[in-house]
Amino acid sequence: MTCLQELRQSEGLTQFEMAKALKISYSHYSKLEDNFAKPSFKVLQGIKKSFSQTDMNRFF
């Protein structure tokens, strides 16, 4: 998912650190970033909570 990768890179985080911030596994996060899975509502809530400045419209 390009918007996840852009967000992660703008925050200067590794995939592992981003997964930890979102409270999901590294493998699940990498699937999200590579478009092999879609983020659940819980993951989207985690993004908003951890990165409140993020425009959530980018994910739809």
N, C-alpha and C positions, 0 to 999 in steps of 0.2 A: 504494500500500500504506500504509494508515493508520499501522501500527506503525513503518514506516520514517520517515514524515514526523514522527511524534511524537518518535522518537529523534533525528532531525536537529535539530528545533527545540529539544529539551531540551539539546542540546549547543551550540546557538547557531551552527549551521553553515548555509551556503547549500547549494543542491543541488550546485553545482559543487565546493565544498569537501568535501562528503560523498562525491561520486563519486571525488574524488582520494584520500580516505582509504581507500576501498574498492578502489582501483586498477581502476576501471572508467570507461567514458566517461560524460560528462555525459548524452548522449542515452539511453544504456541505463539510467542511474540514474533519469532522469525517467520512463521507461516503467515501471520497477519501482514508483515512488512513485504513479503514476497507474493502477496495476493493468492495464497493457497487456502486462506480462511478469511471470513468476514468477522469484524469485531462484534461481540455481543453487546447488549445494552449495558451490562456490568463493566465491560472494558471501556465503553464510551464514557460511562460515569467516572471511571478511574482517571481517564484522560482529562476530563473537565476539572476534577478535584485536584489532580496533581499539577496541571498546567492551565490554570484558570484564564489566562490571557488568550488561549487558543480559540479560534473561531470554529465551532463545531459543525458549521455548514460545510466545511471542507470534507467531511467524512460521508456526505450524502450526495 
